[in-house]
Amino acid sequence: MRILGRVYLSIILLAGIAAAGTVFSAPLPGGEKAKAPATDAAVKKITATPAEKLNVHKDFKAELLYSVPKDKEGSWVNMCVDPKGRLIVSDQYGPLYRITPPPLGGKPEATKVEKIDAPIGEAHGLLWAFDSLYVVVNHGEHYESGLYRVRSSRNDDRLDDVKLLRKIPGSGEHGPHAVLLAPDGKSLYVVVGDGTKIMDYSSTRVPHAWGEDHLLPRMADGNGFMKGVLGPGGSIYKVDRDGKDWELISTGYRNEFDAAFNHHGDLFTFDADMEWDMNTPWYRPTRVCLAASGSEFGWRNGAGKWPPYYPDSLPAILDIGPGSPTGMVFGYGAKFPTKYQEALFMCDWSYGKLYAVHLTPEYSAYKGQAEDFLNGSPLPLTDVVINPNDGAMYFTVGGRRTQSGLYRLTYVGKEPTAPAPEDKRCEEFRTLRRELEAFHGHKDPKAVAVAWPYLNHVDRYIRSAARVAIEHQDPATWKDRALTEQDAPSAIQALLALVRVSSTDPFHRTPKTPPVDKVLKAKILDALAHIGWQSLTDSQRLDLLRVYAVLFVRMEKPDEATRKRTIALFDRYYPNRNRYLNADLCQLLVYLEAPGTATKTLKLLADAPTQEEQMEYAKSLRMLKTGWTLEQRKEYFSWYLKAAHFKGGSSFNNFIKHMKEDAIKTLSKDEKVALKPILEAKPDAKAQVAQAKVRPFVKKWTLDALVPVVEQGLSKRDFDRGRTLFGAANCFACHRFDNEGGSAGPDLTGVSGRFSVRDFLESIIDPSKEISDQYAAMTIATTDGKFVTGRIVNLNGDTLYVMPNMLDPDGQVAISRKKVESMDRSKISMMPVGLLDTFKSDEILDLVAYVMSRGDRSHKMFQ
């Protein structure tokens, strides 16, 4: 009866998961630094999580080969394979070790661990190539950050000769990371995070035209994290084997830790989120990116991260959700079934997951689907490799002085494991993209003629490759063509290129920066004005608005005549049915101080079903100085009392605070006096968040009663009501959908591609019938008689950080691992029952249609 005396620290309310600190992407809660392990001899000994406690994919076998003695050999974060099939690993804060694993079927006790004599360590990147060990040091305490080459001076298998090839200006968990071999086997690629300054390079495929490019003033991180760091962020370089020539390949990441090439020579990386931004409109989940030549992915500090639709950046090919990206590798060479030989395996440190991402060619790029291949709690995965000598997968856990371990994974099923045949789908599109990429980084007289026809290509990656190729050419050779282009989509891309190469972002200007070419600016504005809004798709309209934004940022504010003309062009289309067009139209009209903007935007603010959309409008309105009535000002500042009850990541509340402070600066002295009561009012502690409005009970829906109604009624539905109801059901509070909403639960955008209508409804009506390993909570019992139920989201030494409430991503409970008595999966879903019981049948039809359409208002269900 001991359980009855235990204290329950938390009760799970909603579905999903949420993220906190990430091992290589953000500081610990409260800005803590990793602490040295405790030495209390009275507490129980900590070991790596036993293999039998892991959730492993069917017909695969996991073995714990070695539980690392933390006080002697540290916490392992990186790994590579040498020519003899041995593993080389690195302690995050210490030296390198060489591991000789036992043969397949051998006993784990036979694992041999040797310290490497070479005076080098603290590696975030290891690679054996060109008869050398390449080491990327991320400075901790002993070694300077940089790319090193380590050899055996006597050719006797002892690594002892260390040479620094290049210093890298960065350190810490956002500093220099991985090193990998190029597909041609002749050069290296080096990966660095956003805490690493852009290095002096020999050449660049990314046009040196980057900037912050924010039409309205950007808010820095609410907690001040990396406040003064400007774009472009994390980058990937191609480097010769001697470390002398560095070519910038791709940039704009937050903190990508590793990368991997597929058989086609395409490079992929797993970029980190900023979990402190959760539940804001600028939050970007961890995501898989195709690091194409010359690509920019739009990382900017604080609220300045570019949305994925900006034409001067590229989107992810797959959003994963909250997490902490670490090592990654393709399954090539593994004695696995074909499906997993071709999979991209990716480690998530904070949630203890090994994803298998299955990629399908789509034009010149790919679309991906993630499978939860292996997981455990705790299982802070740091790196994964395929050992070609035995065809097994090896992975490590550790980081931040947590308990480390080395595991091996083998396939024991009966499916064939022969190498997969070459996949030639979409080969013609990849070939076209590479032909365009061949013009990146240098001038070529043929480039403009070859690339120009592809500025309006249906594939975004081909459009981007064409624009980048043109940006690398002398604008004098293509300026007139851009100004007179008659095809609207091509003109938009060409004029964007012309603005970018003809001007400089104010944040990046120097005393030598030439003045703005006002004649060219006038010609660009005239060309833009001739592009007809009605002839464009919504995506092309967003591109057009982006060109105006970049032009006004880089080529100075418009004069009065231009201001009025631009307002006349766009004011008629605001508000719009498209939520993203509304966001960009709002910021443009606020920037131009367009009359009536306050009235229109306050209506949108009141009707928006998500806190993210509301914040989008409030963030822009904070800079509007004119066109307000006193009552409108009261309405706007009253919103902050409601927003005080919104929940988000660690920076969330300070973002709201800074937005209000900026808005107050736009008030006159008289307005400040008149608004003093509302400005100084305190939020009602008992108030409820707007999205959680109480709805009356309708009926207790059963699966058998609801499925026929829905399956026969998904036509002539109302898209906008479906989206509103998605918010009314509180779905947006936990689930991301169509690039908006919370990230506590799984992204529902692609649910129609994985589930039937019946399966989808069953997951809502009976959420505990089948609980995925990926979203199951853990119930942790401690030796002092307490229970904690939630998701393990962070670790620091021997401390586990658990999130008990998915509506409050910043709320965490710290538990000493030394006090853990047991950890078990909860049998109760974190998703509540009865979510549909307050909805009428026609409302459920609109809600289901909205979800099953993937957010596409042109879907046949709405026609």
N, C-alpha and C positions, 0 to 999 in steps of 0.2 A: 504493500500500500504506500510505498515511498513516493510514488508519482503524485499522490494527492497533496503532498506537502510542498511540491515544487511550485515556483512562481513562473507564470507565463509572461514573458517580457513583451510579446507581440502577438497580434492576430492578423493573419493575411486577409486582405479585403478584395484584391482584384487580380486579374490574370496578368501573366507575363513576367518579365524580368527587368532589371534596371542596372545601370553601371555606376561605379564610383571611380576611384583612382585606378590608373592603368599602369602596368609595370614599366613600359617604356614610352608613355605618352603624356603623363601629367603627374604633378606632385601628389603626395598622399594627402588625405583629408587634413585640413588645417595647416598645410605646408610642411608637414613633418618630414624629417629625413630618416632614411633607413637606419635602424639602431643595431648595435652589435648584439648578438644573441645573449640571453641570460645564462648564468652559470649556476643556478640554484640546483644543487645536487639532490634536493629533496623531491623535486618534481620528476614526473616520469620522462623517460627518454623519448624524443621525437624521431620518427623515421618517415621515409617517403611513404605515400599512400600505397598499401599493398595492391598487387596486380588484380587480385580477386575482388577488390572493391571497385574496380573500374567498370564502366558500362562500355562494352566492346561490341563492335558490329559482329553479327552472326558469322560463324565459321572463321573468325580471326582469334588468335591467341596472344595475350599480352603477358610479358614476363618482366618483373622488376629485377634487373641484373645487379644494380648497385644502389644502395642507400648511402648518400655521401655524408661522411662525418663532418658536420658543419664547422666545428671548431678547428679542424685540421685542413680541410680541402675546400671550404667555402661554399658558394652558391653558384651553380653552373648556369650559364646563359647562352652559350654558343657552341657550335660543334661542326666538324667537317670530317671527311673520310680521307685517309692517306692511301697510297697505292697498294699497301699490303692489307687493306681492309680494316685497319685499326682506326679508332676514333680519336680525334684531338678535340679537347673541350677546354673552355675557359671559365675560370671563376670571375664573376663580375667585378670583384674587388681584389683579385689576386692572380696567381700564375696560371700557366697552361698545364694540362695533364694529357697523357696518352693512354688510351684504353684499348686493351686487347679483349674483345668479348669472347665468351666460350663458343664453340661450334654449335650449330643448331641442334637442339636436343641435349646439349650439355647443361651442367648445373650452374646456376647463377653464381655460386661461390667461387667458380673458376675465373670470374672476371678479374683481369689484371689491370691495376691502376699504377701508372708511373708519373712522377712529376718531371716535367720537361726542364732541363737545365737552363735554357736560354733566358736571359733577363728580359722577359716580356710577358705581358698579361693584360688584364682589364679589357679584354677584347669583346667587341660587339660584332665582329666579323672575322671569320676564318675560312680559308680556301687553300687547298693544295693544288698547285698548278706550276708548270714550268720548273719542275724539280725543286720547288720551294713551297714554304708555308707563308701565305700572305695573311697578315694580321691587321685588322682595323682596330686601333686602340681608342677607347672612349675614356678619356682621362678620369681617373678616380683619385688615387693618392700617390701613385708611384711613377706612372709613365705618361708621356706627353701624347695628346691626341694626334693621330696620323695614320698613314698607310705604311706598314713595315713589311720587309721581306726577310724571312728567316731561313737559313740553310745550315747544312752540316759542313763545317770547315774542313773536316778530314774525310768526308764521305763515308762515315762509319755509323750512320743511322742515328747519330746524336745531334740534335738541333742546338747549335750554340752561337751561330753567327747572325747577329741582328743588324739590319740596316734600315734606317728611316728613309723612305722614299719621298714622302711629302707630308708636311704638317697640315692638319685640318683644323680650321678655326671654329671649334665647337667642342662641347663636353656635356656630361650629364645625360639624362635619359632622352633628351632631344638632340643629341649630338651625332657624331659619325656612327654608322651602323655596319651594314653587311658589305661583303665583297663577293662577287661571283664571276664565273668564267663566261665570256661572250660565246655565242653559238658557233662562231667560226674557230674558236679555240686559240685565237691570236691575241686577245686583249681581255681586259677586266672591266667590270662595272662596279662602281662604289655608290652606296646608298647613304644619304645623310638626312637627318631630321631638321625641323624648322628652327632649332636652336643653333644651327650651323650657318654661318655667313656664306653667301655666295663667294666662291673662291675665284682667284685669277685663273682664267681658263685659256687654253690655246685656241679653242673655237667653240661655237655654240650653235646647236640646232634650234634652240629656243630663241626667237627674235629678241634682241636686247631692247625690248620696248615695254617691259613690265612696269606696273604701277599699282597703287592702291585702287584708283579709279572708282571712288565713291562719290556719287552726286551730292549726297547730304553728309555732314560730318559723321564719321564713324565713332561708335562708342568702343573704347578699349575694353578688355576683359573686366568684368565687374569686380573681380578681386585683384586686378592689376597684374595678373600673370602675363609675362612677356610683353608688357604694355608698350614699350618703345620699339619692338621688333616689327619691321615692315616686311611686305611681301618681297619675293615670291614664295618663301617658305622652303620646305624640304625638297631635296633635289636628287637627281641620279646622274652620275657622270660615267663616261666611257674613258678608260685609262689604258695607256700602253703598259706592257709588262714591267718596264723599268720605272713606272710612276712619274714620267716626265710630262707627257702630253695628256691634258685633261680636256675632254669635250663635254659640254653641258647638253644632256639629252632631253630631260624632262624635269618639270618643277611644279610648284604649287601644292605640295602635300603638307599635311600637318606633321605627321611623324611616322612615316613608313619605316619599318624596322628591317625588312628583308624584301627580296624580289626573286622571281624565277622566270626562266624562259621556257616556252613550249616548243614543240617540234617544228613549228613554222617560223621560229625565231622571234616571236612576239614576247615582249616583256610584261610581266604582271607584278603588281605589288598590292599589299593589304594595308591601307592607310588607316591611321588612328582617328577616332573622334575626339572632340573636346567634351568630356562627360559633364563638365561644369556648365555647359550650354544646354543641357537637356531641357526639353519642353519650351524652347525658344524657337522662333522661325528660322534662325540661322544655324541651328544645330544640324550637323552632318554626321550620320552614323558611320561606324567603321564600314569600309567599303573596298571592293576589289576594283582596281583601276588597270586599264590597259595603257601602259606607259609608252605611248606612241612617240615617234620622233617629233621633237619640237613642241611637245604638249605642255599645257599649263592647266592646273586643276583648281586654281582659285582660292587656295588657303590665304586668309588674311586674319589678323589678330582680332579678338573680341567679336563684336557683332558684324564684322566686316567680311565674313566668309561669303564668297560668291555662290549664288544658287546654281544648281547644276545646268540650268538652261542658258546661261550666259554664252553667247557665241564665241567669245574670246577665251573660252576654257573648254574642257571636255568633261563629260559626266562619268560617273562610275558605271561599270558594266553589271555590278551587283552590289546592293546595299545589304550589309549583314545585320547591323544593329549595334547596341552597346557592347563594348568589349575592349580588349587590349591586344592588338595584333603583335605577334612576335615572329617566330620562324615560319618559313613556307618552302615547299618543294613539290614538284610534279612527281607522280608515281612511277616515272620511267625507270626501268631496271628492276622493279620490284616483282617478285613472284606472286603477284596478285591477279585476280580476274581482270579481264580487259578494261572493264569500267573503271577500276581503281588504278590501273596503270596510267590511264589518261587523266585521272583526276588531279586537281591542284589541292594539295593538303596545306592547311593553314592553322597555326596555333593561336589560341586565344588564352592569354595568361590569366585574366581576372576570373573568367567563368569556367576555366578548366576544360576547354573544348578543343578537339581536333576536328576541324571541318574538312569534308571532301567536297570541293566545288567542281561541278560537272559543267563544262563549257560547250556551247553549241555555236558554230559559226553563224554570224549574222552580218551580211554584206562584208565589209573589210574588218569588222570587229567581232564581238562575241556577246552572247547573253549567257548568264550563269545561273545555276541553281545549287544552293548549299545543302549539304547533308551533314547531320550531326553524326560523325563517324565514330568518335570515341570521346568519353567525358568522365570526369570524376570530381569529387569534392573532398579536400582541396586537391587541385592538380594544376599548379601554376606553370603551364607549358611554356618553354622558352625556345626550343629549337627542334627541328625534325629533319632527318636525312634518310636517303635510301642507300644502303650499302650494296654496291654492285657485286661484291665478292660472295655474298650469301643470299641476296635478293630480299633481305629483311628490312623493315623500317625500324629506325632507332629514334627515340625522342627523349628529351631532358625536361626536367622541371626544376624550378629554382627562381633566382632573381630576388633582389632586395633582402638578401640574407635569409630568405625562407629556406625550408628544408629541401635539399636537392635530391634527385634520383635519376638514374638512367634506366630506360625501359626498352624492350624489344617487342616488335609486333610482327607476327608471321601469319600466313594464310594456311589453314588446316582443312579447308573444304575440298570439294571434288570438281569445281569448275576448272576449265582449261586456263593455264597461266602463260600461254605463248604470247609473244609480243603482238600488239595490236597492229592491224594494217594502217597505212597512212590515210588520214582523212583529208580528202581533196575538195570538200564542199566549200563553196565561195572562194575558191582559189583565184578566180579572175579578179575579184574585188581586192583581195590582199595584194595581188600583183600590181594593180593600179595604184593602190595606196603607196606601195614601196617605190613605184616609179616617180610619184610626186615627192616622196620623202627624200629621194636622191638629190633634189634641188635644195634641201635644207642646209643652211650653214655656209653657203658660198654663192657668189654671183655666177649666173649662167645665161647667156643670151637667149637660150631656148625656153627658159623657165616660164616666163609669163604666157607665151603662146600655148605651151603645153598645159599649164595649170588652170588658166582662166575658165575654160569650159566646164570645169568641175566645181566652181564656186557655188553652184546651185544643185549639186548632186544630192540624191535622197539620203545617202549615208553621211552622217555627221562627221565621221572620222576622215572620210575622203574630202569633204568640204574644208575641214580644218587643215588637212595636209596641203590642200591647194592654196589656201590663204597664207599659211606659213611660208610656203615656197615663194609666193609673190612678195611677202614682206621682206624676204632676204635680198630682193633685187632692188636696184636703184629706182626710187619712186619717180624720178624724172622720166623713166622709160614707160611707165604705166599710169601715171597720174591722170592724164587726159582721158584715157580709156575708162578709168573708174568714174570720172565726173560725167561721162556721157553714156554710160552703160544703160541700156533700155530694159533689160530683163531685171525685174525688181529684186528677186532673191539674190542674183549675182551682184547687183548694185549695192545691196546692203552689206554683203561680205567685203566687197572691194572698198567701199567707203570706210568701213571699220578698219581695214588694213591701212588705208591712207591716213586716217586720223592717228592711228597708233605709231606709224613710222615718221610722221611729220611733226610730232609734238611730244612733250614729256610731262608725266604726272608731276604736280607741284611738290610732292614729297621727295621726288628724285631729281629735282632741278639743282643745278650748280651755277656758280658765277659764269661759267662758260656756255651755259645753255642758251641757244639763240632765241630771240624774241618770237612771239607767236606771229605766224604769217596770216595777217588779217584778210588779205586778198584770197588766199586759199580757203580760209575758214568760211568766207562768204560764198565761195563757189560750192563748197561741200554742203552748206546749209541749203543752198538753192537746189542742189541735186537731191538731197533728202526730201525736200518739200514736194518734189515731183513724183515721189513714190506713193502710189495710191493705197491707203489703208484698207479699203474694201476688197482689194484684189489679193490681199495677203491672208495666209493661214494664221492662226493664233501664235504658232511657233515663230513665224516670220515677223509678226507684229512685235513680239518680245525682242527679237533681234534688232528691229528698227529702233525701239526705245533704248536699247543698250547703246547703239551708235550715238544717239543724241546725248546720252549720259556721259560717255567717254569724251565726246567732243567738248561738252561744256566744262568738264573737269580739266581737260588738258589745254584747251584753246580759249580759256577765260569765259566769264559770264557773258551772256548775250546783251547787246545794246537794247534799248527800249523797243525799237521797231521789231527786232528779231524776237524779243520776249513775247510781244503781243501776237506776232504771227504764229509762233510755236504754240501758244495757248490756244489760239483759234483752231489749229490743226488737231489738237488732241482733247480739248475739254469736252467736245461733243461725245466722245467715246467713253467718258468716265461718269458714273461707274459702268463696269463691264460685267458680263456673266462669268468671265474667266477670273478666278481668284488671283492668279499670278499677274495677269494684265492689270488688275486693280492695284496690286502692290507697286508695280513699276510706274503706272500712270500716276498714282498717288504721289510718289516721291518726285516725279518730274514736275507735277503741277504745284507741289509745295515749294520746290526749288524756284519755280518761276513766280511764286506768290500769286497764283491764279485766283481771281475772284470766285467765290462760291465753293472753294475746295473744302473749307471747314464744314460747311453744311452737308456736302455729299459724303465726306469721309466719316463724320460722326454717325451718319445713318449706317454706313458699312460697319463701323465699330460696334454699334449696338446690335446688329444682326449677325455678326460673325459667330459661327458655332464653336470655334476653337480659341483657346487662349493664345495660340501661336499667331493666328490671323489677326486677332485683336491687337497683339503687340506690334505686328507689322504696321498697322495704321497709326497706332499711338506713337511709334518710333518716328515715323515721318512727320506727324502733326506737331511733334515737340519742337520742330524748327520753323513752323509757320508763324510769321510775325503779323500778317495783315489779314483782314477779312473776317475777323471774329466779332460776334456780339458778346456781351457780358454773360448772357445765359449760356451761350455755347462754351465759353471758357469754363463756367461752372460744371457743365456736363462733362467736358473733357477731364478736368481735374477730379471729378467724382469717380471717374473710371479707375484712378489709382487706388481708391479705397477698396474697390472690388479686386483689383489686381494684387493687392496685398495678401489675398487668400489663395492665389495661384501657387502651384508647386513646381519646382524644377531643380536643376543642379546647383552646385555650390555657389556659382556666380549669379544665379537667377535674381535673388532679391536686390542685389546691388545694381544689376542692369535696370530694374524697375526704378530704383532710387535715382540713378543717373539720368534716366529719361525724364523724370519729373524735374530734376534740377535744371536740365537744359531747357525744358518748357518754361519754367519760372523766369529764366533769363530773357525770354521774349516779351515779358509783360512790362507795361508801363508802370510808373509809380502809382498812378491812380488805380490801375487794375490790381496791383498787389494789395492795396488797401481794401478795395471792394471784395477781393477774393480771399482775404485773410482767414475767415472762418473755415472755408473749404480747404485752403492750403495747409492749415494747421490741424485739421480734423484727424482723429485717429480711427483706424478701421475697427469695425465692430467685431469683437472676438468671436461672437456667435454667428456671424454671417456665413452663408454658404457660398461656395464658388458657383458662378453663374451656370456652368455646365451641369451642375448637379441638381437642377430644379426637380422638385417632386412631381411625379406624374401619377394620375389616378390608376388604380388596378383595373384591368380590362378583363382578362381571363387567364387561367392557368393553361398555357399552351403545351400540348404534347407533340412529340415528333410525328406520330401517325396522323394527327389531325392537321398539322401545319404543312407537311411536305406536299400533299396534293394541291393545296391552295396556292403555294408558291410556284410549284412547277408549271401550273396552268395559267398563272397570272403575270408572268414576266414580260409584258408588252405594254406599250403606251404608258410607261412609268414616268415619274417626275424626278429628274436628276437632282435639282436643287433641294427638293424636300428630302430626298434620300440622304444628301450630304448633311442637311440640318438635323435629321433624325440620328445620323451617325454620331453627331455631337450630343444630342439629347440623351442617347443611350450611354453616354460617357465613354464611348469607344475611343474617341480621340484622346482621352486622358491617358490611355495606356498604349494604344496601338498607332503606329505610323501607317499612313495610307496616302498614296500619291504625293509623297514628299512633304507631308504635314502631319501633325499630331505628335503624341508622346512616343517614347521609345522604351517604355517599361515592358510592353508585350511585343510579340512578333509582328513584323511588318505584314499587313494584310493585303497589300497591293496586288500580289500575284496569287491570291488564294484561289481564284477561279481556274488557274492552270493546274492546281494540285488537288482540288476537292470538287466533288459534285455538290449540287444544291443540298441534297440529303445529308452528306457528310458535314457540310458547313453548318447546317441547322443543328445537327446532333451535337457538334462541338460547343454550341451555345446553350442548348437545352440541358444537356447532360455532360458538363465539362469534366467531371471526375471519372467518366467511364474509361477513358484512356488518356493517361497523362504522359506526354512526351518527356523523355529524359532531358531534353533541351530546356524545358520550362518548369520542371519539377522543383519544388522548394525542398530544403533540408531542415530537419528538426534536430537541433543540437542540444544534447543534455550535458550539463556541466557538473563537475564534482562538488560544487557548492549548492546543488539542488535546484538549478534553474533550467528552463527550457527557452530556446530561441528558435523561432521558425522564420525562414527567409532564404535569400540567395546570398552566397558568399561572393562578394564583389571586389575584394581587395585583400592584400596581405602585406604585412610588414614584420619581418623577423618571425616570431612565433605568435603574432597576433592576427586573428581572422577578423575581417570587417564584414558584417552581415547587414543586408538591407531588408528590414522587416515589412516595409510599406512601399509598394511600387508607386504610389501617388506622391511620395516624398523621396526623390532620388538622393537627396543630400542627407537624409536621416539614416544613420548607421549605428550599429551596436558593435563594440569591440569585445572580442572574446580571446582570452589566452588559449592557444592550442594545447598548452600543458594542462589546462583544466577541463579539456573536452573528455567526457566520459563515453559518449557515443554520438554518431551522426547517422541518420537514416533519412531516406526519401520520404517526404510526406505523401500520404495516400489521398489527401484532399487537394483538389485542384485549387490553384490560386485565383481562379476565375469564379465569380459568384453565379449562383443559379437564379433563374427568374428574370433575366435581363429583358426578355421579350414580353413579359406578362403585363406590362403597362402600355402595350402597343396594339392598335387595331390591325386587322388583316391587311388593309390597303397600305398602312404605314410600314408594315413589315415587308410588303412587296417592294415599296420604294427603297427601303433600306437595303434589302438583299440585292436589288438591281444595281444600286450604287456600288456595292462591294464587288459583285460579280462582273461589273463592267470595267473594273480596274480604274475607275475614275474618269472614264471616257464618255463625255456627254453626247457624243455622236453615235454611240452604240445603238444597235437596232432595238434594244429594249426600251429606248426613250423616243423612238420614232412613231 
